[in-house]
Amino acid sequence: MAAAMIRIANGQGFWGDSVDAPVRLVREGPLDYLTLDYLAEVTMSIMQKLKRRDETGRSGYAIDFVDLIRRILPDLVEKEIRVVANAGGVNPGACLKAVAGVAKEAGASGMKIGMVQGDDILDRLDAILSEGVTLANMDDGRPLSEIRDRVLAANVYLSSFPIAQALDLGARIVLTGRGTDPGLVVGPLIHEFRWGKEDWDRLAAGTVAGHIVECGAQCTGGNFSRWWEVEGWDHLGYPIVEAEPDGSFVITKHAGTGGMVTEDTVAEQLVYEMGNPGRYITPDVIADFTSVRLSQQGTDRVAVAGVQGRPATDTYKVSISYLAGYSAVGQLTVSGPQALEKARVAAEALWGRLRRAGLTFDETYTEFVGAGACHGAIAPPDSPPVEVVMRLGVKERDAKKVDRFGKEIAPLVTSGPPGITGFAGGRPRATEVIAFWPALIPKGLVIPQVRVEEVA
C-alpha cells in the first residue's frame, strides 16, 4: 500500500558541506528520510586514487559519512528515519562495512544496511571499447581512445530504482556510488509511492524535487541573489520536501531555523546546472522544467505542481575523469601607491624571465584580485586600488616545467617593484589537473547490483 505524504530532507550539498546541518535536520523536526549528496565529478577521481593507493582497501568513500552516522544513529533509530547517501563513492562495500561497525558498536543489531553497486566501470573500459562503444566525448565527439591511458575514474549515473529496491528489502541506510543527485530523493519516492518505470510525470516531479534540494541550503536562502533579505545566517535551515503520491510537493524547512523558502529562492535553484529546460535528462525520465508551477503556500512553504515528463533514453551518462596535465598557482600581495601598475610590471617580469630561460607553457594565468579580476571588462570604474593580490599560474603536460615556474615567484619580493609582500603558502608545486569527459553508454552494458546486509 502506498504511503501518504512523506518528508525527505537533504543535509549535504557536497563533500565539505556543514557537518551540523544533517544533525539539526534529524533533531529539530519531523522527517522520514535524510539524504546526503557527497559526490562531484572530481570527487570520484580523488576517491579512486585514494582507493588504489590504500592496500587495506578501506579508502575510496566519504569517511565523513561514517562519523555522521555515529552522531545521529540513536536519533535515526528512535524516530525511524531512513538515510540515503552516495557516500559509497568508488568503494561502497568498504563504506557499508564501516557503517555496519558503527551500528554494531551502538547496539543496533538487526538493522539492515543496503548498497547499490555497478556504476564503477573503470576496470571494464577496455572490454567496453572493444565492443565498438567509443564513449565519445559529448561536447566534441572525440573517442575515449584518445585519452584512454590517462583515465582515472569512470562511473555511470545509475537509475533511482536500485535505491528503491534496497529500501524494499528493508534497508534503513542505503549507500550508493555514482547516481544522479536528484535520484537520492527519487529512490525513496519510488519505494514509498510504488511508482512504476513508466510513471513519467511522477518521476519527473520527483526529479524536480531532488534537483531543488540537492544543493542543500541553496534553496533556503543560501547563495540567494537578494541576500540582504535573508535572516538567521548562523542557523540556516536546510530544505525538506513534503511529497504526495501524485507527484505534487512542497519545499519547506524546519520551523525556527534561519533562511527563507520563497518562490524566488526555489526558482533560482531550479535553473542551477539545468541545461535545456525542456529536456532535463536523467536515467529515469526526461523532465520538462518549463512545466513547473510554483506557488507560495504560506511562510517558508512553496508548492510545486504540474511537472511533466517523457520516456527515458536508452543510454546512461558516464562521468569519466582523466589526467590533463599539471598546474601550479602562486600569489603575492602588492601594496602602496600605484599597486596595480607595480603588479603588472612584476607579472611581466616573471613571464619574461621564464621566456629567457627557454620555458613556455600550454596555458598561463595572470590575475589581479582587487582590481576587477572577478568581473573583467564589466567592472565599474573605480579609484586606483592601494593593494592587489597578484595570482600567477601555469598549466602544462610536463610537471618539471610547472615546478620550475613555482621557483620564480618568491624572487619578485626583492627583484621586483617595491611593495611586494605576502608570499604565503610556500613555493607552489605541480599538482595534477583532472579533466571531465562526459559520455553515453547503452543501458544494456551496465547492470546495477543491490545488496542488503543485517547488522549482527
C-alpha positions as CSV (number, residue, x, y, z in Angstrom):
1,M,0.0,0.0,0.0
2,A,1.4,3.4,-1.0
3,A,2.2,5.8,1.8
4,A,0.6,9.2,2.4
5,M,2.7,12.4,2.5
6,I,6.4,11.8,3.3
7,R,9.1,14.2,4.3
8,I,12.6,14.0,2.7
9,A,15.3,16.4,3.7
10,N,18.8,16.9,2.2
11,G,21.5,17.7,4.7
12,Q,24.6,17.6,2.4
13,G,25.0,19.6,-0.8
14,F,28.6,18.5,-1.4
15,W,31.5,16.8,0.4
16,G,32.6,19.5,2.7
17,D,29.1,21.0,3.5
18,S,28.1,21.8,7.1
19,V,28.8,18.8,9.4
20,D,26.0,20.0,11.7
21,A,23.2,20.6,9.1
22,P,22.2,16.9,8.9
23,V,22.3,16.5,12.7
24,R,20.0,19.5,13.1
25,L,17.6,18.2,10.4
26,V,17.2,15.0,12.3
27,R,16.8,16.6,15.7
28,E,14.8,19.8,15.0
29,G,11.7,18.5,13.4
30,P,9.8,15.5,11.8
31,L,11.5,13.6,9.0
32,D,11.0,10.3,7.2
33,Y,14.2,10.4,5.1
34,L,17.5,12.1,5.3
35,T,19.5,12.3,2.0
36,L,23.2,13.3,1.7
37,D,25.0,14.2,-1.5
38,Y,28.8,13.9,-1.3
39,L,29.8,13.4,-4.9
40,A,31.0,15.6,-7.7
41,E,32.9,14.5,-10.9
42,V,36.3,15.4,-9.5
43,T,35.5,13.8,-6.2
44,M,35.2,10.4,-7.9
45,S,38.8,10.8,-9.3
46,I,40.1,11.7,-5.8
47,M,38.4,8.7,-4.3
48,Q,39.6,6.4,-7.0
49,K,43.2,7.5,-6.4
50,L,42.9,7.0,-2.6
51,K,41.4,3.6,-3.1
52,R,44.2,2.4,-5.4
53,R,46.9,3.7,-3.0
54,D,45.5,2.0,0.0
55,E,46.4,-1.6,0.2
56,T,44.0,-2.2,3.1
57,G,41.0,-1.5,0.8
58,R,39.4,0.8,3.3
59,S,39.6,4.0,1.2
60,G,37.5,5.5,-1.6
61,Y,34.4,6.6,0.1
62,A,33.2,9.6,2.2
63,I,34.6,8.9,5.6
64,D,32.7,12.0,7.0
65,F,29.5,10.0,6.5
66,V,30.6,7.3,9.0
67,D,31.3,10.0,11.6
68,L,27.9,11.5,10.9
69,I,26.1,8.1,11.4
70,R,27.9,7.7,14.7
71,R,26.5,11.0,15.8
72,I,22.9,10.6,14.7
73,L,22.3,6.8,14.8
74,P,20.3,6.9,18.1
75,D,18.1,9.6,16.6
76,L,17.6,7.6,13.4
77,V,16.5,4.6,15.4
78,E,14.2,6.5,17.8
79,K,12.5,8.5,15.0
80,E,12.6,5.7,12.4
81,I,14.3,8.0,9.9
82,R,15.9,6.3,6.9
83,V,19.1,7.6,5.2
84,V,20.0,7.5,1.5
85,A,23.5,8.8,0.6
86,N,26.0,8.5,-2.2
87,A,28.8,8.3,0.3
88,G,29.9,5.0,-1.1
89,G,32.0,6.7,-3.7
90,V,34.1,4.1,-5.5
91,N,34.1,1.7,-2.6
92,P,30.6,1.2,-1.3
93,G,31.5,-2.1,0.2
94,A,34.1,-0.6,2.5
95,C,31.7,2.2,3.4
96,L,28.9,-0.4,4.2
97,K,31.4,-2.3,6.4
98,A,32.4,0.8,8.3
99,V,28.8,1.9,8.9
100,A,27.8,-1.6,10.0
101,G,30.7,-1.4,12.5
102,V,29.3,1.8,13.9
103,A,25.8,0.3,14.1
104,K,27.1,-2.8,15.9
105,E,29.0,-0.6,18.4
106,A,25.8,1.3,19.1
107,G,23.8,-1.9,19.7
108,A,21.7,-1.6,16.6
109,S,21.7,-5.3,15.9
110,G,19.2,-6.3,13.2
111,M,19.4,-3.0,11.4
112,K,19.6,-3.5,7.6
113,I,22.1,-1.6,5.5
114,G,21.8,-1.5,1.7
115,M,24.3,-0.9,-1.0
116,V,24.0,-0.1,-4.7
117,Q,26.9,-1.0,-7.0
118,G,27.6,-1.4,-10.7
119,D,28.3,2.3,-11.5
120,D,32.1,1.9,-11.5
121,I,33.2,0.7,-14.9
122,L,36.9,1.7,-14.8
123,D,38.1,-1.9,-14.9
124,R,35.7,-2.7,-17.8
125,L,36.7,0.2,-20.1
126,D,38.8,-1.8,-22.5
127,A,36.2,-4.5,-22.8
128,I,33.5,-1.9,-23.5
129,L,35.7,-0.2,-26.1
130,S,36.4,-3.5,-27.8
131,E,32.6,-4.0,-28.3
132,G,32.6,-0.9,-30.5
133,V,31.3,1.6,-27.9
134,T,33.5,4.6,-28.4
135,L,32.4,6.5,-25.3
136,A,32.7,9.7,-27.4
137,N,33.0,13.0,-25.6
138,M,29.5,14.5,-25.5
139,D,31.0,18.0,-26.1
140,D,33.3,17.5,-29.0
141,G,32.8,13.9,-30.3
142,R,36.3,12.7,-29.7
143,P,36.6,8.9,-28.9
144,L,37.8,8.0,-25.5
145,S,40.7,6.1,-27.1
146,E,42.5,9.5,-27.4
147,I,43.0,9.8,-23.7
148,R,42.4,6.2,-22.5
149,D,45.9,5.9,-21.0
150,R,45.2,8.9,-18.7
151,V,41.7,7.9,-17.4
152,L,41.5,7.9,-13.6
153,A,37.8,7.1,-13.0
154,A,34.7,6.1,-14.9
155,N,31.3,6.0,-13.3
156,V,27.8,5.6,-14.7
157,Y,24.9,7.7,-13.4
158,L,22.7,4.9,-12.3
159,S,18.9,4.9,-12.1
160,S,17.0,5.6,-8.9
161,F,15.2,2.2,-9.0
162,P,18.0,0.2,-7.4
163,I,17.8,2.6,-4.4
164,A,14.1,1.8,-4.2
165,Q,14.9,-1.9,-4.4
166,A,17.2,-1.6,-1.4
167,L,14.5,0.1,0.6
168,D,12.0,-2.5,-0.5
169,L,14.3,-5.1,1.1
170,G,14.2,-3.3,4.4
171,A,17.4,-1.2,4.4
172,R,17.3,1.6,6.9
173,I,20.5,3.1,5.4
174,V,21.2,2.9,1.7
175,L,24.7,3.7,0.3
176,T,25.4,4.3,-3.4
177,G,28.3,5.1,-5.6
178,R,27.6,7.4,-8.6
179,G,24.0,8.1,-9.3
180,T,22.1,11.3,-10.1
181,D,21.9,13.9,-7.4
182,P,18.1,14.1,-7.7
183,G,18.0,10.2,-7.5
184,L,18.6,10.3,-3.8
185,V,15.1,11.8,-3.4
186,V,13.5,9.9,-6.3
187,G,14.5,6.5,-4.9
188,P,12.5,6.9,-1.7
189,L,9.6,8.3,-3.6
190,I,9.5,5.2,-5.9
191,H,9.7,3.0,-2.8
192,E,7.0,4.8,-0.8
193,F,4.5,5.5,-3.5
194,R,5.1,2.4,-5.7
195,W,5.8,4.5,-8.8
196,G,6.5,2.4,-11.9
197,K,9.2,2.8,-14.6
198,E,6.6,4.5,-16.9
199,D,5.1,6.9,-14.4
200,W,6.8,9.7,-16.4
201,D,5.1,12.7,-14.8
202,R,5.6,11.4,-11.3
203,L,9.2,10.5,-11.9
204,A,9.8,13.9,-13.4
205,A,8.2,15.6,-10.4
206,G,10.5,13.6,-8.1
207,T,13.4,14.6,-10.2
208,V,12.5,18.3,-9.9
209,A,12.1,17.9,-6.1
210,G,15.5,16.2,-5.9
211,H,17.1,18.9,-8.1
212,I,15.7,21.7,-5.9
213,V,17.1,20.3,-2.6
214,E,20.3,18.7,-4.0
215,C,22.5,21.7,-3.1
216,G,21.2,21.9,0.4
217,A,20.7,25.5,1.7
218,Q,20.9,27.0,-1.8
219,C,17.1,26.8,-2.0
220,T,16.5,28.1,1.6
221,G,18.4,31.4,1.3
222,G,22.0,30.3,0.7
223,N,23.6,31.9,-2.3
224,F,20.4,33.9,-2.9
225,S,20.8,36.9,-5.2
226,R,18.8,39.2,-2.7
227,W,20.9,38.0,0.2
228,W,20.1,41.1,2.3
229,E,16.6,39.7,2.7
230,V,17.8,36.6,4.4
231,E,17.9,36.4,8.2
232,G,19.4,33.8,10.6
233,W,22.6,33.1,8.7
234,D,24.0,31.4,11.8
235,H,21.2,28.9,11.9
236,L,20.3,28.5,8.3
237,G,17.6,25.9,7.7
238,Y,18.2,23.1,5.2
239,P,15.4,22.0,2.8
240,I,12.7,19.5,3.2
241,V,10.4,18.0,0.5
242,E,6.9,17.2,1.6
243,A,5.8,14.8,-1.2
244,E,2.5,13.4,-2.1
245,P,1.8,10.2,-4.1
246,D,0.5,12.2,-7.1
247,G,3.9,13.9,-7.6
248,S,3.0,17.3,-6.1
249,F,5.2,18.5,-3.3
250,V,6.0,21.4,-1.0
251,I,9.5,22.7,-0.3
252,T,9.9,23.9,3.3
253,K,12.3,23.9,6.2
254,H,12.1,23.2,10.0
255,A,10.3,25.9,12.0
256,G,12.6,28.2,14.0
257,T,15.5,27.9,11.6
258,G,17.1,30.8,9.7
259,G,16.9,31.4,6.0
260,M,13.8,31.6,3.8
261,V,11.8,29.5,1.3
262,T,10.1,31.6,-1.3
263,E,9.2,31.2,-5.0
264,D,12.4,33.2,-5.8
265,T,14.8,31.1,-3.7
266,V,13.3,27.9,-5.2
267,A,13.3,29.3,-8.7
268,E,17.0,30.3,-8.5
269,Q,17.9,26.7,-7.6
270,L,15.7,25.4,-10.3
271,V,17.8,27.0,-13.0
272,Y,21.1,25.8,-11.4
273,E,23.0,23.4,-13.7
274,M,19.9,22.9,-15.8
275,G,21.0,22.8,-19.4
276,N,18.0,22.5,-21.8
277,P,15.0,23.3,-19.5
278,G,12.7,21.3,-21.7
279,R,14.9,18.2,-21.6
280,Y,16.4,17.6,-18.2
281,I,17.7,14.1,-18.9
282,T,18.1,11.5,-16.1
283,P,18.4,7.7,-16.2
284,D,14.7,7.6,-15.1
285,V,13.0,10.2,-17.1
286,I,13.2,13.3,-19.3
287,A,11.8,16.1,-17.1
288,D,10.3,19.3,-18.6
289,F,11.3,22.1,-16.3
290,T,9.2,24.5,-18.3
291,S,6.1,22.8,-17.0
292,V,7.0,23.5,-13.3
293,R,4.5,25.7,-11.5
294,L,5.5,27.4,-8.2
295,S,3.1,29.0,-5.6
296,Q,3.7,30.4,-2.2
297,Q,1.6,28.5,0.4
298,G,2.5,30.5,3.5
299,T,5.7,31.3,5.3
300,D,8.6,29.2,4.1
301,R,6.4,26.9,2.1
302,V,6.5,26.7,-1.7
303,A,4.2,24.3,-3.6
304,V,5.4,22.7,-6.8
305,A,3.0,21.1,-9.2
306,G,2.3,20.5,-12.9
307,V,5.6,18.8,-13.7
308,Q,5.6,16.8,-16.9
309,G,7.9,14.0,-18.0
310,R,8.7,12.0,-21.1
311,P,10.2,8.5,-21.6
312,A,13.7,7.9,-20.5
313,T,16.5,7.4,-23.1
314,D,18.2,4.0,-23.7
315,T,21.6,5.2,-22.5
316,Y,23.3,6.1,-19.3
317,K,25.6,9.1,-18.9
318,V,29.1,8.2,-17.9
319,S,31.3,10.5,-15.8
320,I,34.9,9.9,-16.8
321,S,37.9,11.8,-15.3
322,Y,41.4,11.9,-16.7
323,L,44.7,13.4,-16.1
324,A,45.0,16.5,-18.3
325,G,48.4,17.7,-17.2
326,Y,49.7,19.7,-14.2
327,S,49.3,23.2,-12.8
328,A,50.5,25.5,-10.1
329,V,49.3,28.8,-8.9
330,G,51.2,31.3,-6.7
331,Q,50.3,34.7,-5.3
332,L,51.9,37.8,-3.9
333,T,50.4,40.9,-2.3
334,V,51.4,44.2,-3.9
335,S,50.6,47.3,-1.8
336,G,51.2,51.0,-1.7
337,P,50.8,53.8,-4.4
338,Q,50.3,52.5,-7.9
339,A,49.8,49.0,-6.6
340,L,48.1,47.8,-9.8
341,E,50.8,49.2,-12.1
342,K,53.6,47.6,-9.9
343,A,51.8,44.3,-10.0
344,R,51.6,44.4,-13.8
345,V,55.3,45.1,-14.0
346,A,56.1,42.3,-11.7
347,A,53.9,39.8,-13.6
348,E,55.6,40.7,-16.9
349,A,59.0,40.4,-15.3
350,L,58.2,36.9,-14.2
351,W,56.9,35.8,-17.6
352,G,59.9,37.4,-19.3
353,R,62.4,35.7,-17.1
354,L,60.8,32.3,-17.8
355,R,60.9,33.0,-21.6
356,R,64.6,33.9,-21.3
357,A,65.1,30.6,-19.6
358,G,63.6,28.9,-22.7
359,L,60.3,27.9,-20.9
360,T,56.9,28.1,-22.5
361,F,53.6,26.6,-21.2
362,D,50.4,25.3,-22.6
363,E,48.5,27.9,-20.6
364,T,49.4,30.8,-18.4
365,Y,47.2,32.7,-16.0
366,T,47.6,36.3,-14.6
367,E,45.0,37.8,-12.3
368,F,45.0,40.9,-10.1
369,V,42.5,40.4,-7.3
370,G,41.2,43.7,-6.1
371,A,41.4,45.4,-9.5
372,G,38.3,43.9,-11.1
373,A,39.6,40.5,-11.8
374,C,36.3,38.7,-11.0
375,H,34.3,40.9,-13.4
376,G,36.8,41.8,-16.1
377,A,35.7,44.4,-18.6
378,I,32.2,44.8,-17.0
379,A,33.7,46.0,-13.7
380,P,32.7,49.7,-13.0
381,P,35.5,52.2,-13.0
382,D,36.8,53.0,-9.5
383,S,39.6,54.7,-7.7
384,P,43.0,53.0,-8.1
385,P,43.4,50.2,-5.5
386,V,46.1,50.7,-2.8
387,E,46.7,46.9,-2.7
388,V,46.1,44.0,-5.0
389,V,46.7,40.3,-4.8
390,M,48.6,39.1,-7.8
391,R,47.9,35.5,-8.8
392,L,50.0,33.8,-11.4
393,G,49.6,30.3,-12.7
394,V,50.5,27.8,-15.4
395,K,49.2,24.6,-16.9
396,E,51.4,22.1,-18.7
397,R,51.8,18.4,-19.5
398,D,55.4,18.4,-18.1
399,A,55.3,18.5,-14.3
400,K,59.0,19.6,-14.1
401,K,58.3,22.7,-16.1
402,V,55.5,23.6,-13.8
403,D,57.7,23.2,-10.7
404,R,60.3,25.4,-12.4
405,F,57.6,28.1,-12.7
406,G,57.0,27.9,-9.0
407,K,60.6,28.8,-8.2
408,E,60.3,32.2,-10.0
409,I,57.6,33.8,-7.8
410,A,59.4,34.4,-4.5
411,P,62.4,36.3,-6.1
412,L,60.0,39.1,-7.1
413,V,59.9,40.2,-3.4
414,T,63.4,41.5,-3.8
415,S,63.9,41.7,-7.5
416,G,60.6,43.4,-8.5
417,P,59.0,46.8,-7.8
418,P,58.6,47.9,-4.2
419,G,55.7,46.9,-2.0
420,I,55.6,43.2,-2.9
421,T,54.9,41.2,0.2
422,G,52.6,38.4,1.4
423,F,54.3,35.4,-0.1
424,A,52.0,32.9,1.7
425,G,51.7,29.2,1.4
426,G,55.3,28.5,0.3
427,R,56.5,27.7,-3.2
428,P,53.7,26.4,-5.4
429,R,54.4,22.9,-6.8
430,A,52.9,21.0,-9.7
431,T,49.5,19.4,-8.9
432,E,47.5,17.2,-11.2
433,V,44.8,18.7,-13.4
434,I,41.8,16.5,-13.6
435,A,39.5,17.0,-16.6
436,F,36.0,15.8,-17.2
437,W,34.9,13.6,-20.1
438,P,31.1,13.1,-20.4
439,A,30.0,10.1,-22.5
440,L,27.0,7.9,-23.1
441,I,26.8,4.1,-22.8
442,P,23.9,1.7,-23.7
443,K,22.0,0.7,-20.6
444,G,22.3,-2.9,-21.5
445,L,26.0,-2.8,-20.8
446,V,25.5,-1.7,-17.2
447,I,24.0,-4.0,-14.5
448,P,23.3,-2.4,-11.1
449,Q,23.7,-4.7,-8.1
450,V,21.8,-4.3,-4.9
451,R,22.9,-5.9,-1.6
452,V,21.3,-5.6,1.8
453,E,23.1,-6.8,5.0
454,E,21.8,-7.2,8.5
455,V,23.9,-5.9,11.4
456,A,24.8,-8.9,13.6
